[in-house]
């Protein structure tokens, strides 16, 4: 069994694109996601979409999924655990914690079933290195690794009619008694800062046409995060989105190496930049590692605020287009995996004053 938990953690490497999300989300799974969609001539297990299922098959899946999401809405962790396969139920603390986070968001929501897929791997080798399912037309592909032999289903439900609608996706595993039990649990927001994934996709295209690459890149990533219900699913639309993301990726993002951002009298080692809605509006979240002198300055709140503000000013001087796309910037000064100081400022409070233009220095060697 492989268990993933994502809450204020990096999802880099676990999805179609790298994410550094700081939002409540859940990913508990007995399966490890595959990486890429394979050509259609590759041997695959069988799959049925909901239109290909019998009424009895659909009804059984809908009933099981609704009952489980109902337990999430009521916060009945014990009932949900009893409906979970033993391999996942043995380590249930992460799911229990996430149910506690999700319950107030969906307690009063209307639950609708968006998609159903039956995934039959009953004739596949036990714990196959990779199992691929090709479903329907246009083809939706699921790529799973280390999958035990058996029959599974993916149910995607929407919790709407509330201020923060959610996508809830469940992997169900069929027992020998033909009972559907929970094998994987996922949740993602359908809306970020008041907009859905399609809005972010359209807006990202607009930024890309204006050669505002940083704005486009981050908006495309938000679009993908809202539109992908699970990380091991590929579809024609998601593949198209991925190609557009790859096309606009800026070359000076901190990734394998930090971005060395020069400001008057100081150079900041920026390790990650991503988006966050933790404080409500869509902000940029910037993490940097202070050097010895910078770390000493962070012990004095007024000096720390000045230092962090200088980093914000330097970043906006390097990429002024960021002012158009984001409410503000939230900076975290990290040392030894802890935050020494953090500050969030709206864009209209980040004044360039009379600072010289910022430049991006060559990344330090790793």
PELINFEN-V354972 format. One line per field, one symbol per residue. ss: DSSP state (@ for helix, = for strand, . for the rest). phi: phi as a letter, one per 40 degrees, with the letter a starting at -180 (. if undefined). psi: psi as a letter, one per 40 degrees, with the letter a starting at -180 (. if undefined). A space follows every 50 residues. Layout:
ss = ???
phi = ???
psi = ???
This chain:
ss = ......=..=.........=...=.====..==...........=====@ @@..@@@@@@@@@@@@@@@@@@@@..@@@@@@.=.@@@@...@@@@@@@@ @@@@@@...============......=..=====....======.=..= ==========.....=========.....==========.==..==@@@@ @@@@@@@@@...@@@@@@@@@@@@@@@.....==.@@@@@@@@@@@@@.. ........=====..===========......=======..@@@@@@... @@@@@@@@@@@@@@@@@@...@@@@..========..=========@@@. ........===.....
phi = .bbbbbafbcbdgcbcbcbbcbbcababacbcccbbcccccccbccabcc ccccdcccccccccccccccccccgccccccccbcdccccbbcccdcccc ccdccbdbccbbccabbcbbbcbcccfddabbbbbgadcbbbbbbfccdi bbabbbbbbbgbcbcbcbbbcbbccccgbcbcbabbaaccbbfgbccccc ccccccccccgcccdcdcccccdccccccacbbbadcccccccccccbdc cbccacbcccbcbdgabbcccabababdchccbcbbbbbccccccccccb dccccccccccdccccccbcccccbbcabbbbcbafgbccaaabbcdcbb ccfbccdcbccccccb
psi = hhhihhhfiheheeadihigifihihghieihiadihiieehhiiiihid deiidddddddddddddddddddefgdddddeeiidddddgedddddddd dddddedeihhihdihhhhhfdeiihfidhhhhhhahihhhhhiifhiha hiihhhihhieidgiihhhhhihhidefhhiheihiiiiehhfeiidddd dddddddddefgdddddddddddddddhdieehhiddddddddddddehi efihcdiihhhhiheihhghdihaiifdecihihhhhihiaddddddeeh ddddddddddddddddddgeedddeidahhhhhhhfeihdiihhhideeg hebfiihiihihiii.
